[in-house]
Amino acid sequence: MITTSIPLHFSHHGIAYAGWATPSKDRHDDGHPKSYAVILNGTFFGNFSCDRGKWVIDQRRPYELVVAAGERLSEWILGALRLFA
């Protein structure tokens, strides 16, 4: 179960993004967080949640940037799950 902030670092269209994602305290039945609050470059980006295999957020943000941030979040989560499996 993920309970700590997740570091996020990536570039998109030549812009470097750095920040973190904090898992919500609300959990699915399997114990995984229902959403992650994402901060990028010192700004609240939105609450990410996974819906049918795709990341969605509660803020209006460019779709490509949501996908890029979601991919990094997924990579970290999958790595953590392998580590603790």
C-alpha positions, 0 to 999 in steps of 0.5 A: 500500500502506498502511503508516502509522496511520490516524486515526479520528474519529466519533460514535456514539449521542452519544459521540465516538470518536477513535483510530487503526488500525495496519495489520498486517505480514501482507499479502494477495497484493495487498499490502494489510494482512490486518488493522488493530489499532484503538485508540479513546479510548485503549483497544484495541478489536480487530483489524479484518479484512474478510470478504466485504465486512464488517468483523469483529473478534477482540474482543466489541464492540457490532455497531453500533460495529464497523460505525461504526468499520469505515465510517470505516476503509473511507472512509480506505482508499478515499480513500488508494487513490484518491490513490495510483491 
